[in-house]
């Protein structure tokens, strides 16, 4: 089975003030590198990645109230995105987030 990946958007390109506020609450390191992804806007959780150090990218699954549900670090942004996407899929097993093979 393959999964549809949610689009990643930089903090600067977020459409709503509410979405930006939710993301900023969970940001710990850098708005310049902060990216978020969610299966559906307004859902109960979203994924984020941000650069912690040169060789460390933080990923997290956050609730829209700012609670960090899961988090970790990976050596690259690509790895952090991949882990965050899988964690987001596990957090919200919504049929709209998946595609049947």
Contact map, one row per residue, 1 for C-alpha under 8 A:
11100000000000000000000000000000000000000000000000000000000000000000000000000000000000000000000000111
11110000000000000000000000000000000000000000000000000000000000000000000000000000000000000000000001111
11111000000000000000000000000000000000000000000000000000000000000000000000000000000000000000000011110
01111100000000000000000000000000000000000000000000000000000000000000000000000000000000000000000011100
00111110000000000000000000000000000000000000000000000000000000000000000000000000000010000000000010000
00011111000000000000000000000000000011100000000000000000000000000000000000000000000010000000000010000
00001111100000000000000000000000000011000000000000000000000000000000000000000000000000000000000000000
00000111110000000000000000000000001110000000000000000000000000000000000000000000000000000000000000000
00000011111011000000000000000000001110000000000000000000000000000000000000000000000000000000000000000
00000001111111000000000000000000111100000000000000000000000000000000000000000000000000000000000000000
00000000111111000001001000000011111100000000000000000000000000000000000000000000000000000000000000000
00000000011111000000000000000000000000000000000000000000000000000000000000000000000000000000000000000
00000000111111100000000000000000000000000000000000000000000000000000000000000000000000000000000000000
00000000111111111011000000000000000000000000000000000000000000000000000000000000000000000000000000000
00000000000011111011000000000000000000000000000000000000000000000000000000000000000000000000000000000
00000000000001111111000000000000000000000000000000000000000000000000000000000000000000000000000000000
00000000000001111111100000000000000000000000000000000000000000000000000000000000000000000000000000000
00000000000000011111110000000000000000000000000000000000000000000000000000000000000000000000000000000
00000000000001111111111000000000000000000000000000000000000000000000000000000000000000000000000000000
00000000001001111111111100000000000000000000000000000000000000000000000000000000000000000000000000000
00000000000000001111111110000000000000000000000000000000000000000000000000000000000000000000000000000
00000000000000000111111111000000000000000000000000000000000000011100000000000000000000000000000000000
00000000001000000011111111100000000100000000000100000000000000000100000000000000000000000000000000000
00000000000000000001111111100010000000000000000000000000000000000000000000000000000000000000000000000
00000000000000000000111111100000000000000000000000000000000000000100000000000000000000000000000000000
00000000000000000000011111110000000000000000000000000000000001000111000000000000000000000000000000000
00000000000000000000001111111110010000000000000001000000000000000000000000000000000000000000000000000
00000000000000000000000001111100000000000000000000000000000000000000000000000000000000000000000000000
00000000000000000000000000111110000000000000000001110000000000000000000000000000000000000000000000000
00000000000000000000000000111111110000000000000001110000000000000000000000000000000000000000000000000
00000000001000000000000100101111110000000000000001000000000000000000000000000000000000000000000000000
00000000001000000000000000000111110000000000000000000000000000000000000000000000000000000000000000000
00000000011000000000000000000111111000000000000011100000000000000000000000000000000000000000000000000
00000000011000000000000000100111111100000000000111100000000000000000000000000000000000000000000000000
00000001111000000000000000000000111110000000000111000000000000000000000000000000000000000000000000000
00000001111000000000001000000000011111000000011110000000000000000000000000000000000000000000000000000
00000111100000000000000000000000001111100000011100000000000000000000000000000000000000000000000000000
00000110000000000000000000000000000111111010111000000000000000000000000000000000000000010000000000000
00000100000000000000000000000000000011111010010000000000000000000000000000000000000000000000000110000
00000000000000000000000000000000000001111110000000000000000000000000000000000000000000000000000000000
00000000000000000000000000000000000001111110000000000000000000000000000000000000000000000000000000000
00000000000000000000000000000000000000011111000000000000000000010000000000000000000000000000000000000
00000000000000000000000000000000000001111111110000000000000000010000000000000000000000000000000000000
00000000000000000000000000000000000000000111110000000000000000110000000000000000000000000000000000000
00000000000000000000000000000000000001000011111000000000000011110000000000000000000000010011000000000
00000000000000000000000000000000000111100011111100000000000011110000000000000000000000010000000000000
00000000000000000000000000000000000111000000111110000000001111000000000000000000000110010000000000000
00000000000000000000001000000000011110000000011111000000001111000000000000000000100100000000000000000
00000000000000000000000000000000111100000000001111100000111100000000000000001001100100000000000000000
00000000000000000000000000101110111000000000000111110000111000000000000000001000000000000000000000000
00000000000000000000000000001100110000000000000011111101110000000000000000001000000000000000000000000
00000000000000000000000000001100000000000000000001111111110000000000000000000000000000000000000000000
00000000000000000000000000000000000000000000000000111111100000000000000000000000000000000000000000000
00000000000000000000000000000000000000000000000000111111000000000000000000000000000000000000000000000
00000000000000000000000000000000000000000000000000011111100000000000000000110000000000000000000000000
00000000000000000000000000000000000000000000000000111111110000000000000011110000000000000000000000000
00000000000000000000000000000000000000000000000011111011111000000000000011111001000000000000000000000
00000000000000000000000000000000000000000000000011110001111100000000001111000001000000000000000000000
00000000000000000000000000000000000000000000001111000000111110000000001111000001101100000000000000000
00000000000000000000000000000000000000000000001110000000011111000001111100000000000100000000000000000
00000000000000000000000000000000000000000000111100000000001111100001111000000000000100110000000000000
00000000000000000000000001000000000000000000111100000000000111111111110000000000000000000000000000000
00000000000000000000000000000000000000000001110000000000000011111111100000000000000000000000000000000
00000000000000000000010000000000000000000111110000000000000001111110000000000000000000000000000000000
00000000000000000000010000000000000000000000000000000000000001111110000000000000000000000000000000000
00000000000000000000011011000000000000000000000000000000000001111111000000000000000000000000000000000
00000000000000000000000001000000000000000000000000000000000001111111100000000000000000000000000000000
00000000000000000000000001000000000000000000000000000000000111100111111000000000000000000000000000000
00000000000000000000000000000000000000000000000000000000000111100011111000000000000000000000000000000
00000000000000000000000000000000000000000000000000000000000111000001111100000000000000100000000000000
00000000000000000000000000000000000000000000000000000000011110000001111110000000000000000000000000000
00000000000000000000000000000000000000000000000000000000011100000000011111000000000000000000000000000
00000000000000000000000000000000000000000000000000000001111000000000001111100001000000000000000000000
00000000000000000000000000000000000000000000000000000001111000000000000111111011000000000000000000000
00000000000000000000000000000000000000000000000000000011100000000000000011111011000000000000000000000
00000000000000000000000000000000000000000000000000000011100000000000000001111111000000000000000000000
00000000000000000000000000000000000000000000000011100000100000000000000001111111100000000000000000000
00000000000000000000000000000000000000000000000000000000000000000000000000011111110000000000000000000
00000000000000000000000000000000000000000000000000000000000000000000000001111111111000000000000000000
00000000000000000000000000000000000000000000000010000000111000000000000011111111111100000000000000000
00000000000000000000000000000000000000000000000110000000001000000000000000001111111110000000000000000
00000000000000000000000000000000000000000000000000000000000000000000000000000111111111000000000000000
00000000000000000000000000000000000000000000000000000000001000000000000000000011111111100000000000000
00000000000000000000000000000000000000000000001110000000001110000000000000000001111111110000000000000
00001100000000000000000000000000000000000000001000000000000000000000000000000000111111111000000000000
00000000000000000000000000000000000000000000000000000000000000000000000000000000011111111100000000000
00000000000000000000000000000000000000000000000000000000000010000000010000000000001111111110000000000
00000000000000000000000000000000000001000000111000000000000010000000000000000000000111111111000000000
00000000000000000000000000000000000000000000000000000000000000000000000000000000000011111111110010000
00000000000000000000000000000000000000000000000000000000000000000000000000000000000001111111100000000
00000000000000000000000000000000000000000000100000000000000000000000000000000000000000111111100000000
00000000000000000000000000000000000000000000100000000000000000000000000000000000000000011111110000000
00000000000000000000000000000000000000000000000000000000000000000000000000000000000000001111111010000
00000000000000000000000000000000000000000000000000000000000000000000000000000000000000001001111111000
00000000000000000000000000000000000000000000000000000000000000000000000000000000000000000000111111100
00000000000000000000000000000000000000100000000000000000000000000000000000000000000000000000011111100
00111100000000000000000000000000000000100000000000000000000000000000000000000000000000001000111111100
01110000000000000000000000000000000000000000000000000000000000000000000000000000000000000000011111110
11110000000000000000000000000000000000000000000000000000000000000000000000000000000000000000001111111
11100000000000000000000000000000000000000000000000000000000000000000000000000000000000000000000001111
11000000000000000000000000000000000000000000000000000000000000000000000000000000000000000000000000111
